Amino acid sequence: MATHLRMELVLSALDEAIIQRRPTGVIHHSDQGGQNTSVDFGHRCRELDVRPSTGSKGDAYDNAMCESVFASLETELIDRRKFRTQAEARMAVFRFIEGGYNPRRLHSAIGFLSPVDFERHHARQPDCPNP
């Protein structure tokens, strides 16, 4: 989280995600914003063996799962609180995602598993198609 949308924010977030999760066969789906279509971002994706993917302009359906995460974050946390500082907001978002959403929220698109359980299942059986 930052007060800007400069390239280093996007690269840092991608690096952190790869370091923390250590995924394989990753597709990074994003909108067509400048940070996600830049040469620097493309280079970093190649370095990390991440396949970038952007949807067609104005089409939210190709990114429905991601849009669902942000809709839940907005309606269940952001719209219900006022944050006094950016640090307070950062901690609340972290707790929402890592303390509740990822470990407990069940999703029909991944076999009614939580994101954490889906990753564990997929790590044990990497050749298995999504549930």
Stockholm file with secondary structure:
# STOCKHOLM 1.0

chainA/1-131         MATHLRMELVLSALDEAIIQRRPTGVIHHSDQGGQNTSVDFGHRCRELDVRPSTGSKGDAYDNAMCESVFASLETELIDRRKFRTQAEARMAVFRFIEGGYNPRRLHSAIGFLSPVDFERHHARQPDCPNP
#=GR chainA/1-131 SS CCSCCCHHHHHHHHHHHHHHHCCSSEEEEECSCGGGGSHHHHHHHHHHTEEEEECCTTCCGGGHHHHHHHHHHHHHTGGGCCCSSHHHHHHHHHHHIIIIIHHHCCBGGGTSBCHHHHHHHHHHCTTSCCC
#=GC SS_cons         CCSCCCHHHHHHHHHHHHHHHCCSSEEEEECSCGGGGSHHHHHHHHHHTEEEEECCTTCCGGGHHHHHHHHHHHHHTGGGCCCSSHHHHHHHHHHHIIIIIHHHCCBGGGTSBCHHHHHHHHHHCTTSCCC
//
